[in-house]
């Protein structure tokens, strides 16, 4: 943070302890130089009517050049003198300065228009309401508290290159996920070998549309891997991400494509990153699926891992000529302990990426509606949830087996 930013100066002004006393320093300076007040005023180039109100903190509209001159004469840092003057202003002036700073911070860091469209804030013009909506969502009491938190978060998650998101919404989405994981604070020990043992057992749960993914996520939580679900936020455009929170893997999934097969594919994709890229993710805080990064985390390998896990290329070659035969697709899905939509999903992926043919809207009748699946994980719904509330619910789902109706 810039040491002369309004936020920093205000924060320092609230710390009465260690505040300088310019009058005492001025008197000590006169004694050291063995000069009178009038001689000091001549040295500074100001009269007593300009100097005394600054020394006493009673000046209402400080002149910057006068403050600079006095700072130089007293040999005290300019910032300390400015903080002293702010601290001695009337409370209503400080409040106005604080309010102005809050709104400037909101304007710089949040996409008001798109957050309004997402339903998270109720107004695009009422600054007080916007501020309160944001504070309620994050669970903070002041914008300063949020700003302090983001400074810490940026140190963990963002290098100087990664922090400069052109899209404020993506930053908002990523930061919100991290805050939830931090509040959940999974107490279970993460062990990579336990994850390797668990992953092969996942496939059959795809057949349980209502509770399958919940059961898998509860099992993952018990071995130190936390999964949460977000409703897709306008323009943030990522279907999954892997974080390192307290040195444990955390996965966020979204309903980007609103597709049952895609959700399972995204989960296995992220679990690949946990298995094989977690040391790299530890060093950079997080990885967004589909976003290039300096550590060259291999997205293609993660996609292939997920695809081969559910329905490998040999099975796909066999079923492709019979993809319109519902009975054969059902039989091969049952034999491989997967939901039949994953067979069609494998076909769609193959046709799109290998043959440049779009079958994404085909076979829609075989893909379950994801609403019931997602509901069990209590996804973060931007227009009605808050981070403290959502973290508490998710923790109860995983630790107390709470059922979300």
C-alpha positions in Angstrom: 0.0 0.0 0.0 1.2 3.5 -0.8 2.3 5.1 2.5 0.6 8.4 1.5 -2.6 6.7 0.4 -5.7 8.0 2.2 -6.3 4.5 3.7 -2.9 4.4 5.1 -2.9 7.9 6.5 -6.4 7.4 8.1 -5.3 4.1 9.6 -2.2 5.7 11.1 -4.2 8.6 12.4 -6.4 6.3 14.5 -3.3 5.1 16.4 -3.0 7.7 19.2 -0.1 5.8 20.7 3.3 6.8 19.2 1.8 10.0 17.7 4.4 12.8 17.4 4.0 16.1 19.3 5.2 18.8 16.9 5.0 21.5 19.6 7.5 19.6 21.9 9.8 18.9 19.0 9.7 22.6 18.0 10.6 23.7 21.5 13.4 21.2 21.7 14.7 22.4 18.3 14.8 26.0 19.6 16.7 24.9 22.7 19.2 22.9 20.5 19.8 25.8 18.2 19.6 28.4 21.0 17.3 30.6 19.0 14.0 32.4 19.7 10.6 31.7 18.2 10.8 34.7 15.9 14.2 33.6 14.7 12.8 30.2 14.0 9.9 31.7 12.0 12.4 33.6 9.9 14.4 30.4 9.3 11.3 28.5 8.2 10.0 31.5 6.1 6.6 31.5 7.8 5.0 33.7 10.4 3.6 32.6 13.8 0.0 32.5 12.5 1.0 29.9 9.9 3.3 27.8 12.2 1.4 27.7 15.5 -1.9 26.1 14.2 0.2 23.3 12.6 2.2 22.7 15.7 -1.0 22.6 17.8 -3.0 20.6 15.2 -5.7 23.2 15.2 -5.3 24.2 11.6 -8.5 23.6 9.6 -7.1 23.8 6.0 -3.4 23.1 6.1 -1.2 24.5 3.3 0.9 21.7 1.8 4.0 23.9 1.3 3.8 25.2 4.9 3.6 21.6 6.2 6.6 20.7 4.0 8.6 23.6 5.3 7.8 22.8 8.9 8.5 19.1 8.4 11.9 19.9 7.0 12.7 22.4 9.9 11.7 19.9 12.6 13.5 17.1 10.8 10.4 14.8 11.1 9.0 12.6 8.3 6.3 14.4 6.3 3.9 11.4 6.7 4.1 11.7 10.5 3.2 15.3 10.5 0.3 14.7 8.0 -1.0 11.9 10.2 -0.8 14.2 13.3 -2.9 16.9 11.5 -5.5 14.4 10.3 -5.8 13.0 13.8 -6.6 16.4 15.1 -9.2 17.3 12.5 -12.9 17.4 13.6 -14.6 14.0 13.5 -17.0 15.0 10.8 -14.2 15.9 8.5 -12.4 12.6 9.1 -15.7 10.8 8.5 -16.1 12.5 5.2 -12.5 11.7 4.2 -13.0 8.0 5.3 -16.3 7.8 3.3 -14.7 9.3 0.2 -11.8 6.8 0.4 -14.2 3.9 0.8 -16.1 4.8 -2.3 -12.9 5.3 -4.3 -11.7 1.9 -3.2 -15.0 0.2 -4.2 -14.9 1.9 -7.6 -11.3 0.8 -8.2 -11.8 -2.8 -7.1 -15.3 -3.9 -7.9 -17.3 -4.1 -11.2 -20.5 -2.4 -9.8 -22.5 -2.9 -13.0 -21.9 -6.7 -13.2 -22.2 -7.3 -9.5 -25.6 -5.6 -9.7 -26.6 -7.8 -12.6 -25.5 -10.8 -10.6 -27.8 -9.7 -7.8 -25.1 -9.3 -5.2 -25.6 -5.5 -4.9 -29.0 -3.9 -5.0 -28.0 -0.5 -6.5 -25.6 0.9 -9.0 -25.8 4.5 -7.7 -26.4 4.4 -4.0 -22.9 4.4 -2.6 -24.0 3.6 1.0 -26.1 0.7 -0.1 -23.3 -0.7 -2.3 -20.8 -0.5 0.5 -23.2 -2.2 3.0 -24.0 -5.0 0.5 -20.3 -5.7 0.0 -19.6 -5.7 3.7 -22.5 -8.0 4.4 -21.3 -10.4 1.7 -17.7 -10.6 3.0 -18.6 -10.4 6.7 -16.4 -7.4 7.4 -17.3 -4.4 9.5 -15.5 -1.8 7.4 -13.9 -1.3 4.0 -10.6 -0.8 5.8 -11.0 -4.3 7.2 -11.6 -5.7 3.7 -8.7 -3.7 2.3 -6.4 -5.1 5.0 -7.5 -8.6 4.2 -7.0 -8.2 0.5 -3.4 -7.0 1.1 -2.7 -10.2 2.9 -4.6 -12.3 0.3 -2.6 -10.7 -2.6 0.6 -11.7 -0.9 -0.6 -15.3 -0.9 -2.3 -15.6 -4.2 -1.0 -13.1 -6.6 2.4 -12.3 -8.1 2.8 -8.8 -9.6 1.8 -10.3 -13.0 -1.1 -12.4 -11.9 -2.8 -9.7 -9.7 -3.5 -7.4 -12.6 -6.7 -9.0 -13.7 -8.4 -7.1 -16.5 -11.6 -8.7 -15.2 -12.5 -7.6 -11.7 -15.2 -10.2 -11.6 -12.6 -13.0 -11.9 -10.6 -11.5 -9.0 -13.8 -11.3 -7.0 -14.7 -14.9 -7.7 -11.2 -16.2 -6.9 -10.9 -14.2 -3.7 -14.4 -15.2 -2.5 -13.5 -18.9 -3.0 -10.3 -18.5 -1.0 -12.1 -16.7 1.8 -14.7 -19.6 2.1 -11.9 -22.2 2.2 -10.1 -20.3 4.8 -13.2 -20.0 7.0 -14.0 -23.7 6.5 -10.5 -24.6 7.7 -10.6 -28.3 7.0 -9.1 -29.9 10.1 -8.2 -33.2 8.4 -4.7 -34.1 7.4 -4.0 -34.2 3.7 -2.2 -37.3 2.5 -1.5 -37.8 -1.2 -1.5 -41.6 -0.8 -5.0 -41.5 0.6 -6.1 -39.5 -2.4 -4.6 -42.0 -4.7 -6.5 -44.8 -3.0 -9.8 -42.9 -3.1 -9.9 -41.8 -6.7 -10.5 -45.2 -8.2 -13.6 -45.6 -6.1 -15.3 -42.5 -7.5 -16.8 -43.8 -10.8 -19.9 -45.6 -9.4 -21.0 -42.5 -7.6 -21.7 -40.8 -10.9 -24.8 -43.0 -11.2 -26.3 -41.4 -8.1 -27.4 -38.1 -9.6 -28.9 -36.8 -6.3 -26.2 -37.6 -3.8 -23.2 -39.1 -5.6 -21.0 -36.0 -5.9 -21.9 -35.0 -2.3 -20.7 -38.4 -1.1 -17.5 -38.1 -3.0 -16.8 -34.6 -1.7 -17.5 -35.7 1.9 -14.9 -38.5 1.4 -12.4 -36.1 -0.1 -13.0 -33.7 2.9 -12.2 -36.6 5.3 -8.7 -36.9 3.7 -8.0 -33.1 3.7 -9.3 -32.1 0.3 -12.1 -29.5 0.4 -14.5 -29.0 -2.5 -17.0 -26.1 -2.8 -19.3 -25.1 -5.6 -20.0 -21.6 -7.0 -22.8 -20.5 -9.3 -21.0 -19.1 -12.3 -20.3 -15.4 -12.0 -20.9 -13.2 -15.0 -17.8 -13.2 -17.3 -15.5 -15.0 -14.8 -15.6 -18.0 -17.2 -13.8 -20.8 -15.4 -15.2 -24.2 -14.6 -12.8 -25.2 -11.9 -9.8 -24.1 -9.8 -7.4 -25.6 -7.3 -6.1 -23.6 -4.3 -3.6 -24.2 -1.6 -5.1 -23.0 1.7 -3.2 -23.8 4.9 -1.1 -26.1 2.7 -4.1 -28.3 1.9 -5.8 -28.7 -1.5 -9.1 -26.9 -2.1 -11.1 -27.2 -5.2 -13.8 -24.9 -6.5 -16.2 -26.1 -9.2 -18.7 -23.9 -11.1 -21.8 -24.6 -13.2 -20.2 -22.9 -16.2 -21.7 -25.3 -18.8 -24.6 -26.5 -16.6 -23.7 -30.0 -17.6 -23.7 -33.1 -15.3 -20.9 -34.7 -17.2 -18.8 -31.6 -17.2 -19.1 -31.3 -13.4 -17.6 -34.8 -12.9 -15.0 -34.2 -15.5 -14.0 -30.9 -13.9 -13.7 -32.6 -10.5 -11.3 -35.3 -11.8 -9.4 -32.6 -13.8 -8.8 -30.7 -10.6 -7.9 -33.8 -8.7 -5.2 -34.5 -11.3 -3.8 -31.0 -10.4 -3.9 -32.0 -6.7 -2.0 -35.2 -7.4 0.6 -34.0 -9.8 0.8 -30.2 -9.6 0.2 -29.4 -6.0 3.8 -28.4 -5.2 3.6 -25.8 -7.9 0.2 -24.6 -6.7 1.6 -24.3 -3.2 4.1 -21.8 -4.6 1.6 -19.7 -6.4 -1.5 -20.0 -4.3 -4.0 -21.3 -6.9 -4.5 -22.5 -10.4 -7.5 -21.7 -12.7 -8.3 -24.4 -15.2 -7.8 -23.1 -18.7 -5.7 -20.1 -17.6 -2.1 -20.1 -18.7 0.5 -19.5 -15.9 4.2 -19.1 -15.5 4.6 -22.6 -14.1 3.2 -24.3 -17.3 0.8 -26.6 -15.4 -0.3 -29.1 -18.0 -4.0 -28.7 -18.8 -4.1 -31.2 -21.6 -2.8 -34.0 -19.3 -5.4 -33.1 -16.7 -8.2 -33.3 -19.3 -6.9 -36.6 -20.7 -6.7 -38.0 -17.1 -10.3 -37.1 -16.5 -11.5 -38.5 -19.8 -9.6 -41.7 -19.6 -10.7 -42.2 -16.0 -14.4 -42.2 -16.8 -14.5 -43.6 -20.3 -11.2 -44.4 -22.0 -10.3 -44.1 -25.6 -10.6 -47.8 -26.3 -14.1 -47.9 -25.1 -14.9 -44.8 -27.1 -13.6 -46.3 -30.3 -15.9 -49.3 -29.7 -19.0 -47.3 -29.0 -18.7 -44.5 -31.5 -20.3 -46.4 -34.4 -23.2 -47.3 -32.1 -23.6 -44.0 -30.3 -27.2 -43.7 -31.4 -28.0 -47.2 -30.0 -29.4 -46.4 -26.6 -29.3 -50.0 -25.4 -25.6 -50.4 -26.2 -24.7 -47.1 -24.6 -26.7 -48.1 -21.5 -25.0 -51.5 -21.3 -21.5 -50.2 -21.7 -22.1 -47.5 -19.1 -23.5 -50.0 -16.6 -20.6 -52.4 -17.2 -18.1 -49.5 -16.5 -20.0 -48.2 -13.4 -20.7 -44.8 -14.8 -23.7 -42.7 -15.6 -24.6 -43.1 -19.3 -24.3 -39.3 -20.0 -20.5 -39.7 -19.5 -20.4 -41.9 -22.5 -22.1 -39.2 -24.6 -19.9 -36.6 -23.0 -16.8 -38.5 -24.0 -18.2 -38.7 -27.6 -18.9 -34.9 -27.6 -15.4 -34.1 -26.5 -13.8 -36.3 -29.1 -15.9 -35.0 -31.9 -15.3 -31.4 -30.9 -11.5 -31.5 -30.3 -10.5 -34.2 -32.7 -12.9 -33.8 -35.6 -14.0 -30.2 -35.2 -17.7 -31.2 -35.1 -20.1 -29.7 -32.5 -22.3 -32.3 -30.8 -22.7 -30.3 -27.6 -26.5 -30.0 -27.9 -27.0 -33.7 -29.0 -28.2 -36.4 -26.5 -29.5 -33.7 -24.1 -32.3 -36.1 -22.9 -29.6 -38.3 -21.4 -28.0 -35.6 -19.2 -29.6 -35.1 -15.8 -30.6 -31.7 -14.6 -27.7 -30.6 -12.3 -29.9 -28.5 -9.9 -30.5 -31.4 -7.5 -26.9 -32.5 -7.7 -25.5 -29.0 -7.1 -28.0 -28.2 -4.3 -26.6 -30.9 -2.1 -23.2 -29.1 -2.1 -24.9 -25.8 -1.1 -23.3 -23.7 -3.9 -22.4 -20.1 -3.3 -25.4 -18.1 -4.8 -24.2 -14.5 -5.2 -27.6 -12.8 -4.9 -28.5 -14.2 -1.5 -25.4 -15.7 0.3 -22.6 -14.3 2.4 -19.2 -15.8 2.8 -19.4 -16.5 6.6 -22.8 -18.1 6.3 -21.8 -20.2 3.3 -18.6 -21.4 4.9 -20.5 -22.5 8.0 -23.1 -24.4 6.0 -20.5 -26.2 3.9 -18.5 -27.1 7.0 -21.7 -28.6 8.5 -22.4 -30.6 5.3 -18.9 -32.2 5.4 -18.5 -32.6 9.1 -22.0 -33.2 10.4 -23.5 -34.7 7.3 -26.1 -31.9 7.2 -28.7 -32.4 4.5 -29.5 -29.4 2.3 -33.1 -29.4 1.3 
